[in-house]
Amino acid sequence: MFKKILIANRGEIAVRIIRACKELGILSVAVYSEADRESIPVKLADESICIGPAAPKDSYLNIPALIAACEVTGAEAIHPGYGFLSESADFSEICTANNIVFIGASPENIRLMGNKSQAKDTMIKHNVPTVPGSKGIVKSEDDLRRIAKETQYPLLIKASAGGGGRGMRAVHKESELIDAYNMASNEAASAFGNGEVYVEKLIQKPRHVEIQILSDRHGHAIHLGERECSIQRRHQKLIEEAPSVVLDDELRKRMGDAAINAAKAINYQGAGTVEFLVDIHRDFYFMEMNTRIQVEHPVTEAITGIDLVKQQICIAAHDKLSLKQEDVHFTGHAIEFRINAEDHTKGFAPCPGTINLFLPPGGKGVRNDSFVYPGYKIPSNYDSLIGKLIIWGQTRDEAIQRGKRALEEYIIDGVATTIPFHQIVLENKTFINGDYDTNFIDSELLNG
């Protein structure tokens, strides 16, 4: 086992990794930018070291500074968390070249799954269901017109190298096709430095359901069930729950088997998530694979009792996964609410500022993953996530009622947050009935 791990991240995920290290008896090193000097991870870690100014490119994305921090502190491994460099194949390679273990996927895995068209081709070869569409990237406008005619409308044009909804355009009729193609390609080139796009059939009323996997490079892989991630705005998740109300045991097994096939197909190592779209007929299609820990991993932990961050560390340290599929059992229902410093009445506009009062809820089945405190000034340099409220109940109804209670108790004063938004969702009949899809916010809350 490692003696010391450097955490190449900030905020709540840095706190989460520090806690896992402490429980494994591993020393932790927190890196921080000048804007995060007074952050909780800096106070909780065994050591801390400043790696640069507030701008991410000068600190959390500064690979030479991170490698130097390992050398100075003697850290044997780096945990990248999520975001920043967690899916950087170059960073993974550089760590290995400097005899530092990267607690995450291999460079080959990251590159393959990071390119959406290559990932789709790989899944097709290994019998993982994929959305009908182009076989690889679109090479020309003539190629685009041919694919559109074969696939039929509505279509979705997607960036090959991207994510988060950027470089994505829906096309409902032929007259929109070329303009949508040009806009998606230009946006992708600007956001990712790669303007290549591919085309998929637009799935009507889709649900976004992802499967959590653990795998080692020796071909042993398991799944830990699904997470329902359909409550989104601009393709960014806001509420996740496990299990999904749309899956039964038979569909769960088929999707789990498909996710395991995906992991084995690429000789995957570590924790990963295979994301699917599920249509109104309960058919499912591969969307992408995230080669890192997910923000929403605690809902899986809540219903399985398995610590995913500890598993990541153990797989990286021992080069093998000790768990078997029969070790995974599901109990109850969990819901995660992302607490963002955002104003939902103003299009979820970020609201950086100083937190005057912070009083999270407690009680049975309530977990808070956060990193803020009274007097903490939320920087404007990073994303707006300030915490996650994870609720567990014996049933989904109990989890919803407990969530209502916990959100009512949750006090954050000084900045606008998404707490009022979550309270609105929990009173919505469509959500309560579990009959929602990825268009929920637009159809139910904005235009309902």
KAGIKA-V841718 format. One record per residue. N is the residue number from 1. OMEGA is omega in radians with two decimals (NA if undefined). Layout:
N/OMEGA + N/OMEGA
This chain:
1/3.11 + 2/3.03 + 3/-3.08 + 4/3.14 + 5/3.02 + 6/-3.11 + 7/-3.07 + 8/-3.11 + 9/-3.07 + 10/2.96 + 11/-3.00 + 12/-3.12 + 13/3.06 + 14/3.08 + 15/-3.11 + 16/-3.12 + 17/3.09 + 18/3.14 + 19/3.11 + 20/3.12 + 21/-3.14 + 22/-3.12 + 23/3.09 + 24/-3.13 + 25/-3.12 + 26/3.06 + 27/-3.11 + 28/3.08 + 29/3.08 + 30/2.97 + 31/-3.13 + 32/3.02 + 33/3.12 + 34/3.13 + 35/-3.07 + 36/-3.06 + 37/-3.09 + 38/-3.08 + 39/-3.13 + 40/3.12 + 41/3.12 + 42/-3.12 + 43/-3.06 + 44/-3.06 + 45/3.11 + 46/3.07 + 47/3.06 + 48/-3.10 + 49/3.13 + 50/-3.10 + 51/3.07 + 52/3.14 + 53/-3.04 + 54/-3.07 + 55/-3.11 + 56/-3.10 + 57/-3.13 + 58/-3.09 + 59/-3.03 + 60/3.05 + 61/-3.08 + 62/-3.04 + 63/3.11 + 64/3.14 + 65/3.14 + 66/3.10 + 67/3.11 + 68/3.12 + 69/3.07 + 70/-3.12 + 71/-3.11 + 72/-3.05 + 73/-3.13 + 74/3.12 + 75/-3.11 + 76/-3.05 + 77/3.09 + 78/2.98 + 79/-3.06 + 80/-3.10 + 81/3.03 + 82/-3.08 + 83/-3.13 + 84/-3.03 + 85/-3.05 + 86/3.12 + 87/3.08 + 88/3.11 + 89/3.14 + 90/3.14 + 91/3.11 + 92/3.13 + 93/-3.10 + 94/3.07 + 95/-3.13 + 96/-3.14 + 97/3.13 + 98/3.10 + 99/3.07 + 100/3.13 + 101/3.06 + 102/-3.10 + 103/-3.08 + 104/-3.07 + 105/3.08 + 106/3.09 + 107/-3.13 + 108/3.10 + 109/-3.09 + 110/-3.12 + 111/-3.09 + 112/-3.10 + 113/3.11 + 114/3.08 + 115/-2.96 + 116/-3.12 + 117/3.09 + 118/3.12 + 119/3.13 + 120/3.12 + 121/3.14 + 122/-3.14 + 123/3.12 + 124/-3.13 + 125/-3.08 + 126/2.98 + 127/3.00 + 128/-3.07 + 129/3.11 + 130/3.13 + 131/3.09 + 132/3.14 + 133/-3.08 + 134/3.06 + 135/-3.06 + 136/-3.06 + 137/3.06 + 138/-3.00 + 139/-3.11 + 140/3.09 + 141/3.09 + 142/3.08 + 143/3.14 + 144/-3.13 + 145/3.12 + 146/-3.13 + 147/-3.14 + 148/3.14 + 149/-3.13 + 150/-3.05 + 151/-3.12 + 152/-3.09 + 153/0.00 + 154/-3.11 + 155/3.05 + 156/3.06 + 157/-3.01 + 158/3.07 + 159/-3.12 + 160/-3.04 + 161/-2.98 + 162/-3.14 + 163/3.10 + 164/3.09 + 165/3.12 + 166/-3.07 + 167/-3.11 + 168/3.12 + 169/3.04 + 170/-3.13 + 171/-3.06 + 172/3.12 + 173/-3.00 + 174/-3.10 + 175/-3.14 + 176/-2.88 + 177/-3.02 + 178/3.12 + 179/3.13 + 180/3.12 + 181/-3.13 + 182/3.13 + 183/3.14 + 184/-3.13 + 185/3.14 + 186/3.14 + 187/3.12 + 188/3.13 + 189/-3.14 + 190/-3.04 + 191/-2.99 + 192/-3.10 + 193/-3.11 + 194/-3.07 + 195/-3.12 + 196/3.13 + 197/3.02 + 198/-3.01 + 199/3.05 + 200/2.96 + 201/3.09 + 202/-3.12 + 203/-3.12 + 204/3.13 + 205/-3.08 + 206/2.93 + 207/-3.13 + 208/-3.09 + 209/-3.09 + 210/-3.13 + 211/3.09 + 212/3.10 + 213/2.90 + 214/-3.03 + 215/2.97 + 216/-3.03 + 217/3.10 + 218/3.05 + 219/3.10 + 220/-3.11 + 221/3.07 + 222/3.00 + 223/-3.11 + 224/3.10 + 225/-3.00 + 226/2.97 + 227/3.06 + 228/-3.02 + 229/-3.00 + 230/3.10 + 231/-3.02 + 232/2.93 + 233/-3.07 + 234/3.09 + 235/3.05 + 236/-3.05 + 237/3.11 + 238/3.11 + 239/3.08 + 240/3.09 + 241/3.10 + 242/-0.03 + 243/3.05 + 244/-3.13 + 245/-3.09 + 246/-3.11 + 247/2.92 + 248/-3.06 + 249/-3.11 + 250/3.13 + 251/3.10 + 252/3.13 + 253/-3.14 + 254/3.13 + 255/3.09 + 256/3.10 + 257/3.12 + 258/3.13 + 259/3.10 + 260/3.07 + 261/3.13 + 262/-3.14 + 263/-3.13 + 264/-3.10 + 265/-3.09 + 266/3.14 + 267/-3.02 + 268/3.07 + 269/3.05 + 270/3.07 + 271/3.12 + 272/-3.13 + 273/3.07 + 274/-3.03 + 275/-3.11 + 276/2.88 + 277/3.09 + 278/-3.07 + 279/-3.05 + 280/3.11 + 281/-3.12 + 282/2.92 + 283/-3.11 + 284/-3.06 + 285/3.07 + 286/3.10 + 287/3.11 + 288/3.05 + 289/3.08 + 290/-3.02 + 291/-3.08 + 292/2.98 + 293/-3.12 + 294/3.05 + 295/-3.01 + 296/-3.11 + 297/-3.10 + 298/3.13 + 299/3.05 + 300/3.09 + 301/-3.08 + 302/-3.08 + 303/3.13 + 304/-3.06 + 305/-3.12 + 306/3.14 + 307/-3.04 + 308/-3.14 + 309/3.05 + 310/3.13 + 311/3.08 + 312/-3.09 + 313/-3.11 + 314/3.10 + 315/-3.13 + 316/-3.09 + 317/-3.02 + 318/3.12 + 319/3.10 + 320/3.08 + 321/-3.09 + 322/-3.11 + 323/3.02 + 324/-3.10 + 325/-3.13 + 326/3.07 + 327/-3.06 + 328/3.11 + 329/-3.09 + 330/-3.14 + 331/3.03 + 332/-3.07 + 333/-3.13 + 334/3.09 + 335/3.06 + 336/3.08 + 337/3.10 + 338/3.12 + 339/-3.13 + 340/3.01 + 341/-3.07 + 342/3.09 + 343/-3.08 + 344/3.12 + 345/3.13 + 346/3.11 + 347/-3.12 + 348/3.11 + 349/3.10 + 350/-3.11 + 351/3.09 + 352/-3.12 + 353/-3.10 + 354/3.09 + 355/-3.13 + 356/-3.12 + 357/3.13 + 358/-3.11 + 359/-3.13 + 360/3.14 + 361/3.10 + 362/-3.14 + 363/-3.09 + 364/3.06 + 365/-3.12 + 366/3.11 + 367/3.09 + 368/3.01 + 369/-3.08 + 370/-3.12 + 371/-3.09 + 372/-3.11 + 373/3.13 + 374/-3.11 + 375/-3.14 + 376/3.11 + 377/-3.13 + 378/-3.14 + 379/3.09 + 380/-3.04 + 381/-3.00 + 382/-3.13 + 383/-2.95 + 384/3.14 + 385/3.10 + 386/3.10 + 387/3.11 + 388/3.05 + 389/-3.11 + 390/-3.09 + 391/3.07 + 392/3.06 + 393/3.09 + 394/3.12 + 395/3.10 + 396/3.12 + 397/3.12 + 398/3.12 + 399/3.12 + 400/3.14 + 401/3.10 + 402/3.08 + 403/3.09 + 404/-3.14 + 405/-3.09 + 406/3.13 + 407/3.09 + 408/3.14 + 409/-3.01 + 410/-3.12 + 411/2.99 + 412/-3.08 + 413/3.10 + 414/3.09 + 415/3.02 + 416/3.11 + 417/3.14 + 418/3.12 + 419/3.11 + 420/3.09 + 421/-3.13 + 422/3.12 + 423/3.09 + 424/-3.12 + 425/-3.08 + 426/3.06 + 427/-3.07 + 428/-3.06 + 429/3.13 + 430/3.10 + 431/-3.13 + 432/3.13 + 433/-3.14 + 434/-3.05 + 435/-3.08 + 436/3.10 + 437/-3.05 + 438/3.10 + 439/-3.01 + 440/-3.05 + 441/3.14 + 442/-3.03 + 443/-3.03 + 444/-3.00 + 445/-3.11 + 446/-3.08 + 447/-3.06 + 448/NA
